[in-house]
Amino acid sequence: MFDKYSKRKLIGSSITTIVSLSLVLFMLGLLGIIILNTRKLSDNLKENIGIQIILNENAKEADIQHLTKTLDASDYVKSTEFIAKEDAAKRLQEDLGEDFIDFLGYNPLLPSINVHLKAAYANTDSLALIEKTLTGSKLVKELVYQKSLVSMINENVQKISLVILIFSGLLMIIALALINNTIRLSIYSKRFIIKTMQLVGATQSFVRRPFVLKGIKHGIYGAVIAILMLVGVLYFAQKQMPELAELQDEKMLATLFGLVIIMGIFISWISTSLAVRKYLRLKSDDLYY
């Protein structure tokens, strides 16, 4: 009867530890996914910032092609699109809904190149250098882009990143504390077993080993459960909002899931080792307090 009670208590303690680990790791993993998607979303916003290079009317086709190829080969350019003055007129006519050329008697628009920058260069400092470089070309008449929009996007991204960073730090501290306390409580129920093993001559490493191995197993089980929960959340979210699938990076998710497993193992290992070490150092009389 006592053995059944002890086994039941041991199983209950293990389940409690694994559930606690899985819930905390799930929260940390969910926060990681939010951070990844926020970064991807901010990069997409930045890369949608366009620069319109207005060319001189007398620019030759060969020179324009050379400029376009130079831009495509640049580190800061994601994509380019050349728009001839005739194509620009057609687009404007579609937007206005009337033929302005017949009214004016000529096409006042100039050829241009639409440039989309890479996210790392979509900031005011980089844009100022790019503008200075491009306006030095004889082909370029002027550069057109929304400076206020660039500043606003970068400022908001910085604010959001700071809030997420602070929240991540607080959640990490809370998560470590919760997991550590859960494991300590689990080890506390076995403090007499630890002291008995020590009294019969077992070394500290010998006593610590089975507890640490069991803690690592709990960490792996908790991490696997957390990953399954994260996959379920992602699947449900993509069902509700299919556009979220475009933000997902399979390699980054695989790395994140790997980090969840490593974190589960590492936290369980450290917490279990410290808890066992504490009770190995206690005197027999102190075990009752």
N, C-alpha and C positions, 0 to 999 in steps of 0.2 A: 504493500500500500504506500509506504514511504517512497519506494523507488519510483512508482508511477507518478506520485506527486512531484518528486524532484525532476523527473523527465519532463512533465508537463510545464513546470516552472522554467526549466532550461529552454524548452522550445518556445515558450511565450516570450522569454527574454530575447532570444535570437530574432524572433519575428518582429518584436518592437524595435530592435536595433536596425534591422534591414529596412523596415518601413520608414523609420526616421531618416536613415541615410538616403533612401530613394527619393523621399519628398524634398529634402534639402538639395540634393544633386539635381533634381528636376527643376527646382526654382533657379539654381545657378545656370543650368543648361538653357532654360527659357530666357534668362537674362542675356546669355551669350548669343542666342538666336536674334533677340531684339537688337543687340548691339551690331551684329553682322548686317541685318537688314536695314538698320538705320544708316549705317555707313554706305551700303550699296545704294540706298535711296538718295542719299546726299550726293554721291558720285554721279548718279543718273541726272539729278537736277543740275549739277555743275556742268556736265557734259552736254546738256541741252542749251547751255548759254552759247549763243551764236555771235560770231563777229562777221560783219559784212564788209568786205574789202571792195570799195568802189574804184573801178579802174578808169583810166583816161580814155576818152572816146577814140583817140588815134592809136591805142595800144594794138600791136600786131599779134596775130594768132599764135605765132611761134613763141613770142615772148610770154604770152599768157600761159601757154602750155608748160613752158619752162618754170614759171612762177608757181603754177599748180603742183608740178612734180616736186619742186623744192619744198613747198608747204607740206605735201604728203610725207616727205622724208624727214620732216622736223620732229623733234622729240615731243613737242607740245601739241601737235595736231592729231586729232582722232579721225576726222574725215573732212573732205572738201567737196564743194559742188560749184561748178562754173555755170553762171547764168548769163546767156547772151542778152543783148538789149531787146531783141525780138521776143525772147521767152519771158523776160521781165514784163514787157508790155502786155503779153497774153495773160499772165497771172494777175496783173493789176486790172485788166479789163474784166476778168472773172470776178474779182473782189468788188469792183465798182458796179458791175452789171451794165456797163455801157462802154462804147468805143470812144475813148478820150482822144485817140489819134486823129479821128475824123474831125473832132471839134477843134483841136489845136493845129492840125495840119502837118504835124511832124511828131516823131518819137523823142521825148525829152530824156528818157531813161538811159542810163549808162550800163555797160557790162559790169558784172561783179562776181566775186567769189565768196560763197558762204562757207565759213570755217567753224567747225565744232572742236573745241579744245578738250584735251584730256583733263580729268578732274583735278589732278595735282597742280595744273597751271591756271585753273579758273579762279584766280584771285587778283585783287587790284594791283599788287606789285608786279606779278608776272605779266598781266595785261598791259601795264604801262611800258614794260621793256619790249613786249611784242609790238605794241603800237609804234614805238620809237624806231624799231628795226624795219617794219613794213612801210611806214610813211617815208622812209629814206629812199625807197625805190621810185624810179621815174614813172613806172607803170601805175602806181597807186595815187589816186586823187585824195581819198580820205578813208578813215575807218569808222564804222558805225557799230556801236554796241551800247547796252544799257549799264552804265557804270553803277547807278544806284541799285539796280537789281543784283549785280554781282556782290556789292558790299552787303546788301541785306541778306542774301543767301548764306554768305560766309559767316556773318555775325550770328545768324540763327543757328547754323550748324555748330558753331563753337559753343553757344549757350546750351544747346541740347546735349552736346558731347560732355560738357562739364557736369550737367545734372545727372546724366547716366553714369559718369565716372564716380561721382560722390555716392549715388545710390548703390552702385556695384560694390564699392568699398564697404559700405554699411551692411549690405546683405552678406558679403563674404565673412565679415566679422561675426554676424549673428549666426550664419550657417556653421562656421567652425565651432562656435560656442555650443550650439545645440547638439552637434554631432559628438563633440568632446564630452558633454554632460551625459548624453545617452550611453556612450561607451563606458564612462566612469561608473554609472549606475549598474551597468551590466557586470562590470568587473567587481564592484562592491559586493554583490551577492556571492562572489566566489572567493572573498578575501581569506576565509578560514582554510580553504583548500590550498591557496597560494602559500599561506604561512605553514601549513602542515607539510607540504612538499619541501619547503625550505628547512624545516626542523629535522626532517629525515635525511638531510644531506644533499639535496638537489641544488645544483648551482643556479645562479640567477638567470643565466642564458637558457638553461634547460627548462626552468619554470616558465620563463617568458615565451619560449618558442611556440607551444601549442595555442596560447592565447593570441599571439600575434598572427599566426597562420589562420586561426578562426576569424580574427578581425579582418584580415585581408579578404577572406572568402565572403564575409558579410559586405565588405566594400564593393566587391565585384558584383554580387547579387543585387545590391542597392543600385549600382550604376546601370546594370542591364535593365532593371525595372524602370529607372529614370529615363533611359534612352527610348524604351518602348512607349512610355508616356509622351515623350517629346515628339516621336514619330506620329503618334496618334493626334496630337495637337496640330502638327504641321499638315497632316492629311485633312483634318476637319477644316482648318483655316483655308486651305487651298480649294476645298470644295465650296466653301462659302464665297471666297474671293479668288477666282482663277488667276487673276493678274499677279498674285503673290508668287506664283510658280516662276515667273521671270526673274524675280529677285533671288531665288534660291541658287546657291553654289554648292554642288554635290561634294566637291573636294573640301570646301570650308566646313560643311556639315559633318563630313567624315572626321575631319580634324577635331571639331568640337566634341563629337561623341567619344573620340579617343581620349580627349582631355578630361571628359566626365569620368571615364573608367579610371584613368591615372589618378584623378583627384580623389575618387572613392577609395582606391587602394592606399594612397598616400596618407589621407586624413585618418583612415581606420588604423593604419600601421602606427602612425605617430601617437594617436590618442590611446590606443591599446598599450603601447610600449610604456608611455608615461604613467598610465593608470596602474599597470602591474608593478612598475618600478616603485610607485608610491607605497603600495602595500607590502612590497618586499622590504622596504626600509622601516616600516612601522614595527613597534614592539608588540608583543602578543597582547598585552593589557590594553593597548590603544585600539585594537580591532573592535572592541565593544562600544566605541564611542563614534 
